[in-house]
Amino acid sequence: MQTNTEPAAPRPPFSAWLLTQQDRGGLVGQLSTGAAADRRFPKHGGPDDVRAHLTRMQADGDMFAAVDDAETDWLCY
């Protein structure tokens, strides 16, 4: 039996996806809002690129937890 299934759309880069989360509550929403305002934010990077950027910016530890949460959600997207 053959089924007609459409191929899944490719997942957007992590950073691009994160920038769409500004209206979301909690730390992920805060991270997204801050990223949108940050001219140096890696807009097409992966989770590790975001973590490296946060390290350079000496971000609060909660923002690293937000990246972890966002990464899990993005992988399920």
WOJO-V366061 format. One record per pair of residues at least 6 apart in sequence whose C-alpha atoms are under 8 Angstrom apart, sorted by sequence separation. I is the first residue (numbers start at 1). J is the second residue. D is the distance in whole Angstrom. If there is no record, write none. Layout:
I;J;D  I;J;D
This chain:
22;28;8  23;29;6  35;41;6  21;28;7  22;29;5  42;49;7  21;29;6  22;30;7  42;50;7  22;31;8  41;50;7  54;63;8  22;32;5  54;64;7  21;32;6  22;33;5  42;53;7  20;32;7  21;33;8  41;53;7  19;32;5  51;64;7  18;32;6  19;33;7  19;35;7  51;67;7  19;36;6  50;67;8  47;67;7  19;43;8  47;71;7  15;42;7  16;43;6  15;43;5  16;44;6  15;44;5  16;45;8  14;44;7  15;45;5  13;44;6  14;45;6  15;46;6  13;45;6  14;46;5  15;47;7  31;63;6  13;46;6  14;47;6  15;50;7  27;62;7  28;63;8  31;66;7  27;63;7  31;67;8  28;66;5  27;66;5  28;67;7  28;69;7  28;70;6  18;70;7  14;71;7  17;74;7  14;74;7  11;77;7
